[in-house]
Amino acid sequence: MKTSPHAKSATRRDFLIQTGAATMGLAAHAATEKSPSPVIDCHVHCGLGEALQAPYSTENSPEHILRNMELGGIDQCVIFPISNTTYEQANIAIAETCRRFPGKFIGFAKHDAVTEKFRIRQMLFREVRELGLRGYKSHAPQPTREVLNTVAELKIPMLYHPRQVADLVEIARAYPQVDFILAHLGSPQSRNPQEHLNAIEAARHHDNIHLETSYVLETRYIERAVSELPAEKILFGSDGPDTHNALEIFKIRMLKLPKHQEELILGGNMKRLLDKHEA
């Protein structure tokens, strides 16, 4: 009997939850080893979404994020809206969440290049300059010129989940002034390990491409990235709420890196990119 995609998804989530419960004690212990630098999770979905596809598309409350931050030893999270058709109100909600919990959240904007076409520049300028959002999250197959030109003009970093690493390479070459953070080391859930290798090569050859570590199931590729690239090129993320940050941070802690390299990956690099664009 065939298993439906939804059943497969539920089974996968159940497996991850059970595995997480079995290892949470060890992961939480490692995760809460405090460092003098802030630990920043650079990839967390927040708020309410319209689609009913997966946890990151439905709901993640600030209170839930804060509980997980405490368990994982996280000082700050970069948050952005969950999937919606339009994002003006969702981005306002992200800014309000940042104000409600000062020092805990760093807001990134998100927009739909089709439904919000020709309005993105005006909205994004307001969201950054007036509401205090500090970056942009893109899950589009390929961001439009309208989006990219505005991000470049505002000089904000962009967290990007492309269809394939080659899409980002093309954009990064066209916009060398923009700092791009490639989500999931190029392949969520390590669906295509070759894309992990492509991501490492892209970061090696492009100064403005950085790699983010969330939802990499084949952790040897995180080890490879750390061994082949400067620590300054890698940023810790969890992709909450679909994955628990205590488990995701454990993947970094278990590498037993020199302290200064670990601190860069766990927050120093994100802080540097944000400070760079505040200057």
N, C-alpha and C positions, 0 to 999 in steps of 0.2 A: 504494500500500500504506500502510495506516495505521501510524503510529508509536505504540508503547505509551507510557503516561505515564512508566514507569520509564526508557524509552529517551530520552524528552524530557528527563527530569531529569538523566540521565547526560550527554546532549549539552550541556545548559546548564552543568553543572558543568565539563565538559571545556573549554567555551568560556571560562568564568571562569578556569580554571587556566591556559590558554594565554595569555589576555590578561594575567593577573597575572604570568606569567613574563616576558612582553615588557616590562612596565612596572615590574617589581619593583625594578630598579636605581634608577630615578628616584624611585619611591615610598619605598624604604628610605632613600635619601639625605635626602629631605625629612622622613621620619618621625623620623629620629634626631637632628634638630636639637633639642638639649636645652634645656629651660627650667628656671628656678629652682624652679618649682612642680612637684609630682609629676604625671605623666601617668597618668590612670586610665581604663582601658577598663571601662565600666560594664555590659557585656553579654557574658558568656562562659559557655558550657555546659561542665560538667566532670564527669568520672566515667564510669560505665557506664549504659547505658539498656537497657530491655527490648524496645523496638520497633526494627524494622529498616526505617526509612523514609528517613532522611537523616543526614548526619554528626552533626548536633546531637542526633539521637535515639539514637545508638549508642555512641560512645566518644570521649572527649577526655581524654588523660592530663595530669596537672600538668606533666610533663616536656615534652610537646608544646607546651603553653601557654607555658611558660617560654622555649622556643626561639623561638616567634613573638614573644613580648614583647621579646626581645633584638633581633630583626630590625626590629621596629616602633618601637623606642624607647619602650616602655611600662614604667612603673615598677610599677604595680599593676593587678590585674584584679579586678573583681567576678565571683565564680563562684557557680554554683548547679547543682543536679542536672539531669541529662538525663532524658528522659521515662521515668517509671516508673508502676506502678500505685499503690504507696504509697511514702512518702518518708522515713519515720523513719530508716531505715538510711542512705539516700542523704544526708540532711542531716548525720548523724553523720560520714560520710565527707568531706563538704565541710569540716566543722569540723576534722577531723584533717589535711586538706590544708593548711588555713590555719596550723595549728600546725607542720607539717613545714617550711613555707617562710615563716618569719616576715617580715612586711613586704611580701610579694609578692601575697598574695591577701586579698580581703575577701569573707567568706562571706554569701550570702543563702540563706534557706530556701525550700522549695517544698513544697506539699501538694496532694493531690487532695481536693476538697471533697465528693466522693461516697464514695470508698472509705475515707476517714479522717474522715467526718462524726462530729461530737460529740466528737472527740478532738483537734481541731486546736489549740484554745486551750491545753490542757495541754502538748502537744508543742511548740508554738511558743514558749511561755513558757520552757520548758527550753532550747530551742535558742538563744534570744536571751540569757536571763539566765545560763545555766550554760555553754553551749557557745561563746558569743561570736559567733554569727551576727548580722548587723547590718541586715538588710533582708529583704524578701519578694519573690519572683518569681511572677507569676501569668500563666498561659497559658490559663486557663479562659475559656469564652465570657462568663461574668459571675460574678465572685467572690460567694460567699454572705455573708450577714450574719455568720456565724460567723467567716469569714476577716477580713472588713473590721473588725468590732468588735475583734478581737484585734490586728490591725495598728494600729488607732487607740489601743488601750489601751497597747500597747508603745511607741508613738510612733516607729515605724520607717518608712523610705521603702519604697515599693512600685513595682517595675518591672513594668509591665503591658502585655501584648499582647492587646488586645481584638479582637473581630470587626470593630468599626467604632468610629470616634472618638466617636460619639454615646453609646455605652455608657459610656465613661470620663467623659464630661461629666456624665451623670446621677449616677454614683457620686461624682465629685469635688464636686458640689454637696451631696450628702448627707453627705460626710465632709471638710469644709473643713480639718480638723486634720491630715489625712494628706497627705504630699507624694507625688504620683504622677509617675512617669517613664514617658512614653508611648513604647514601643519603636517603632523603624523610622520615626519621624516619621509614624506612623499607618498606614503601608502597606508591608509587607515586599516587597522587589524592585520597589517602585513599581508594584504591580499595579493600584492605583486611585489615580492622581494627585490626584483630587479629595479623597481622604482626607488627603493631605499638606496641602492648603489648609484642610481642616476642622481638622486638628491645629494649624496656625498660629493659626487663629481661637480655638480652645479655649484655647491657651496665652496668647493675648492677653487673654482675658476671665476667666481663672481663675488666681488666684495660686498655687494648689497643683498646677497642671499644668505639667510640664516635658517637653521633647522630646528624644528620644535619636536619634542619627544613623545607626545601623547599617543596612546592607543597603538603603540608598536608592540605586537605580540611576540615577534621573533627578536628578542632583546639582544642577540648577538650583533644586530645592525646598529643598535645604539652604541655598543662597545666598539664597533668598527669606526663609527663616526667620531667617537671620542679619541680613538687612537690615531686617526688619520687627519683630523682637522684641529685647528686651534680651538681651545675651550671657548674662546670668544664667539664662535660661530654657532653655539648650541644653546637652546633655551628649553627649560622644563615647562611642560604643560600636561594637563590631565584629561581634557575633553569631558569634564563633568557636565551633567550628572551621569553620563553613560558609563564612566569608569570612576573608581574611587581614587582620590588624590593620594591617599596613604599608600596604595599599591603602586601608583605611577611614580611617586617620589622614591619608593623603595628601589625601583629600577636604576635610579641614579645613585642612591646611597650604596648599593651593592657593588658598584664599580670600584669603590675604595680609592677614589682619585685623591691627588694632593688637595689639601684643604682649599687653596686659593682657586683651583680649577672647579671644584665642586660648588664653591660659592658663586662663581661666575655663572655656571649653568643653572643653578637653583634660583637665581634672582638678579645677580649682578649685571648680566647681559641685558635683561629686560629693562632694568633701571637705567642702564647706559643709553639704550636706544630712546627711551622716553625723555631722559634729560637732554639728549642731543637735539631733539626736536622742540624742546622747550626753550633752548638757548636762542 
